[in-house]
Amino acid sequence: MARYFENCAGELASDALSGFARAHADLVGYDAADGFVTALHTAPARLVGLLSGGGAGHEPLHAGYVGAGMLDAACPGRIFASPHNRQIFRASLAVARPEGVLHVVKNYTGDRINFGIAAERLADAGIACGRVLVDDDLASDSEEIAAGRRGTGATLLVEKVLGGAADSGMGLGGLVDLGTSVAGRCRTLAVASAAHHAPADGAPAFALPPGELEYGVGIHGERADRTRSWQPLGALVEDMVGALLEALRPGPEEPVVALVNGLGAVTSLELYGIFGELTRVLEARRVRLARHLVGNYVTALDMRGFSLTLMVADRAVLDFYDAPVRTPALSW
């Protein structure tokens, strides 16, 4: 059992968002009534407001990426639960620009429903709304899964590229096309040696036998279709990167952007070791690593695991990725 530090059950997410807004009051504004944060500083050239959101428990996603060069607003829901369509609608009204608003949506049923309802309400209000669906999870790429691939670590990369493009003055249609293309050129695979603990009772979401890894775990603790025996890190990363490259099939001159992401309870010591193995595998396969991020960017509460994301990038995508950004969780 692992108890969370909180006032009472059900208030952890809202208390955290309030504290987050206080901690970063120089970068974000906070609407306490509807539960969303907005960027205080955005590029005047933007024609479209960028908004994302999803369940709490994945911090710093999404609120951590609100600010100059990325999102105009984020709507966190309760732990691992979609934000309400009311939150999304009102946040969209707050950040809509002359060409409307773009929603970046992870591929989960609740998110798709609530963002869809909000989009319908925006249309009724005369505000154009586009959507980019992120569905990068390789483990859920199966014809037997009707909902399709889950949206996971690539969400961060898509949001960063779209932020740079929006700052250039790109219109709504161009952003939808770009985001859809980028999302399609991303895949993620995650593993865990232990589940996250539920805030309600401190119990682990699932149990693994000693010496086993959950291979293909989801960011809400969704079980994979199999476990596998523990193996040395180099062999594990080689298998994971091999599967991602097989799915993406980058061309000889196409570089990749890599995200080595901790799921909540893996140390920086381990993450940098993982990155070292990642670079070794890419070099052996003659795949050029153009950019990389290493750290906790898209977490799953305190899950003891990590994910690897690869994004195949061209020059235009890299230029948008490299554009200046200043948010609570990402700056350059």
Summary of the structure (lengths in Angstrom):
residues: 332
radius of gyration: 18.9
end to end distance: 39.0
largest distance: 56.6
contacts: 1209
relative contact order: 0.15
helix: 34%
strand: 26%
